[in-house]
Amino acid sequence: MNITHVGADLAKSVFSVCAMGPEGRVVERRDLKRDGFLAWLQRLPQGCIVGMEACGAAHHWARQLSLLCLVPKIMPAEFVEPHRKSRSMKNDRNDAEAIVLAVRDATMRFVPVKTLEQQARLSRHRMREGWKEERTALMNRMRGLLTEFGVVFPRSSTQLRKGLAEAMHDARVPEAVRELVAWAREDLERIEQRIAACDRAIGLACRADATAKRLQELMGVGPVTADAVIATAGNARDFRNGRQFAAWLGLVPRQFSSGGKARLGGITRRGDAYVRTLLVQGAKSSLKQALKASPENATRLQRWACQLHGRAGYHKTLVAIANKNARVLWALLARDEHYNPDAWKDYAKG
């Protein structure tokens, strides 16, 4: 088969593929069922590049392609869209052709393929976040329900749990509603047990991982953040530098530049929102420690954070710290080294 590039529009049951030869002409189009898609991939020549949009099954298929000695390339959907010839006529075949055109683009940026271990570690974080959302939704639901009977709780989650126990014996609450409160308390306890189990599993994984231990040497990075960065980023050498890694996490400013004048806006907030949120939350802890530290005992990074806080304010300082931490994390991962707060001295001498 004279095929060098393939664009595959992934789906649950039916896959659309568009294959091109070395001269850039379409040589084959197919709509295949799941089993047929795998069989068709096995017929492709070794080293053939197969492009896919980033989606739920993209990393699974990328690993399957690697086993077949093919070269998987995953691209963000927003980078593929400009290659679609007809914007108003979106269908699977047009999408497959746009994907193969995009994967041939020399300036295209690709998503690193996650390993099975990475996705297993990341699954804990995804489920943990889902259970946290369920817990918040359940608490808010019970607040709203019991407010209808004149039972109002403080904003604290601890006070809510205490109030739910008291509502079981509150004369204002009808008997039928007390049964619902009992069920809600059981669900809340079950969800919290699962969140705690995820926290324990993440902590154990970090204690057994030398890389995670090195990442936690940085102020504002705990077990959850370290584990999430390792599971999400994978091979840090896929990024050219720390700035590209920070941009991948959406921690760099938007640009509105024209005519040689550079205008910077708010951060892009593109990329992985979960890791970005963890870094910003860790920045809160770092800034709190920096503001508490005495000037004579503060580190260079803490003095910088305090000065920036005085000039730019609280929220911009948090983003700046998160950006800097992201760059440092990239350096620790890419260079396989420990955090050295005095590394700037060696850089200044060089």
ChimeraX attribute file (.defattr): number of C-alpha atoms within 10 A of each C-alpha:
attribute: neighborCount
match mode: 1-to-1
recipient: residues
	/A:1	8
	/A:2	12
	/A:3	21
	/A:4	19
	/A:5	25
	/A:6	30
	/A:7	28
	/A:8	26
	/A:9	25
	/A:10	23
	/A:11	15
	/A:12	9
	/A:13	10
	/A:14	16
	/A:15	20
	/A:16	22
	/A:17	28
	/A:18	27
	/A:19	25
	/A:20	21
	/A:21	15
	/A:22	10
	/A:23	8
	/A:24	14
	/A:25	10
	/A:26	16
	/A:27	12
	/A:28	12
	/A:29	16
	/A:30	15
	/A:31	16
	/A:32	16
	/A:33	15
	/A:34	14
	/A:35	11
	/A:36	13
	/A:37	19
	/A:38	15
	/A:39	12
	/A:40	12
	/A:41	16
	/A:42	15
	/A:43	10
	/A:44	21
	/A:45	15
	/A:46	15
	/A:47	15
	/A:48	19
	/A:49	22
	/A:50	25
	/A:51	29
	/A:52	30
	/A:53	27
	/A:54	18
	/A:55	14
	/A:56	11
	/A:57	13
	/A:58	22
	/A:59	22
	/A:60	15
	/A:61	17
	/A:62	23
	/A:63	17
	/A:64	15
	/A:65	21
	/A:66	13
	/A:67	11
	/A:68	18
	/A:69	15
	/A:70	20
	/A:71	17
	/A:72	24
	/A:73	23
	/A:74	22
	/A:75	21
	/A:76	16
	/A:77	14
	/A:78	10
	/A:79	16
	/A:80	21
	/A:81	16
	/A:82	13
	/A:83	19
	/A:84	18
	/A:85	13
	/A:86	13
	/A:87	11
	/A:88	7
	/A:89	10
	/A:90	11
	/A:91	12
	/A:92	19
	/A:93	19
	/A:94	19
	/A:95	28
	/A:96	28
	/A:97	25
	/A:98	24
	/A:99	31
	/A:100	27
	/A:101	22
	/A:102	24
	/A:103	27
	/A:104	17
	/A:105	11
	/A:106	7
	/A:107	8
	/A:108	12
	/A:109	14
	/A:110	18
	/A:111	15
	/A:112	19
	/A:113	21
	/A:114	20
	/A:115	14
	/A:116	13
	/A:117	11
	/A:118	18
	/A:119	17
	/A:120	12
	/A:121	18
	/A:122	20
	/A:123	15
	/A:124	19
	/A:125	22
	/A:126	14
	/A:127	14
	/A:128	20
	/A:129	15
	/A:130	13
	/A:131	18
	/A:132	16
	/A:133	12
	/A:134	15
	/A:135	19
	/A:136	12
	/A:137	12
	/A:138	16
	/A:139	19
	/A:140	14
	/A:141	13
	/A:142	17
	/A:143	19
	/A:144	14
	/A:145	16
	/A:146	19
	/A:147	12
	/A:148	10
	/A:149	13
	/A:150	10
	/A:151	16
	/A:152	14
	/A:153	18
	/A:154	10
	/A:155	10
	/A:156	9
	/A:157	13
	/A:158	9
	/A:159	12
	/A:160	18
	/A:161	16
	/A:162	12
	/A:163	17
	/A:164	22
	/A:165	15
	/A:166	10
	/A:167	19
	/A:168	18
	/A:169	12
	/A:170	14
	/A:171	10
	/A:172	12
	/A:173	17
	/A:174	13
	/A:175	13
	/A:176	8
	/A:177	15
	/A:178	19
	/A:179	12
	/A:180	14
	/A:181	20
	/A:182	15
	/A:183	12
	/A:184	17
	/A:185	18
	/A:186	12
	/A:187	15
	/A:188	18
	/A:189	14
	/A:190	14
	/A:191	18
	/A:192	16
	/A:193	12
	/A:194	15
	/A:195	21
	/A:196	13
	/A:197	14
	/A:198	19
	/A:199	17
	/A:200	12
	/A:201	14
	/A:202	21
	/A:203	18
	/A:204	12
	/A:205	16
	/A:206	22
	/A:207	13
	/A:208	10
	/A:209	12
	/A:210	10
	/A:211	18
	/A:212	24
	/A:213	17
	/A:214	18
	/A:215	28
	/A:216	20
	/A:217	15
	/A:218	19
	/A:219	17
	/A:220	22
	/A:221	23
	/A:222	19
	/A:223	19
	/A:224	19
	/A:225	24
	/A:226	26
	/A:227	27
	/A:228	23
	/A:229	26
	/A:230	20
	/A:231	21
	/A:232	20
	/A:233	23
	/A:234	18
	/A:235	15
	/A:236	22
	/A:237	15
	/A:238	14
	/A:239	16
	/A:240	11
	/A:241	14
	/A:242	21
	/A:243	18
	/A:244	17
	/A:245	25
	/A:246	23
	/A:247	20
	/A:248	20
	/A:249	23
	/A:250	20
	/A:251	27
	/A:252	22
	/A:253	14
	/A:254	15
	/A:255	13
	/A:256	10
	/A:257	10
	/A:258	8
	/A:259	5
	/A:260	6
	/A:261	8
	/A:262	9
	/A:263	11
	/A:264	12
	/A:265	10
	/A:266	11
	/A:267	15
	/A:268	15
	/A:269	17
	/A:270	13
	/A:271	16
	/A:272	13
	/A:273	12
	/A:274	16
	/A:275	21
	/A:276	24
	/A:277	16
	/A:278	20
	/A:279	27
	/A:280	22
	/A:281	17
	/A:282	21
	/A:283	26
	/A:284	20
	/A:285	14
	/A:286	21
	/A:287	22
	/A:288	14
	/A:289	16
	/A:290	21
	/A:291	16
	/A:292	11
	/A:293	15
	/A:294	12
	/A:295	13
	/A:296	7
	/A:297	10
	/A:298	16
	/A:299	15
	/A:300	13
	/A:301	17
	/A:302	23
	/A:303	18
	/A:304	14
	/A:305	23
	/A:306	22
	/A:307	14
	/A:308	17
	/A:309	18
	/A:310	10
	/A:311	11
	/A:312	11
	/A:313	12
	/A:314	15
	/A:315	12
	/A:316	15
	/A:317	23
	/A:318	23
	/A:319	21
	/A:320	19
	/A:321	25
	/A:322	25
	/A:323	25
	/A:324	19
	/A:325	23
	/A:326	25
	/A:327	19
	/A:328	20
	/A:329	25
	/A:330	26
	/A:331	19
	/A:332	19
	/A:333	22
	/A:334	17
	/A:335	11
	/A:336	12
	/A:337	12
	/A:338	16
	/A:339	17
	/A:340	11
	/A:341	12
	/A:342	11
	/A:343	9
	/A:344	11
	/A:345	9
	/A:346	8
	/A:347	8
	/A:348	7
	/A:349	6
	/A:350	6
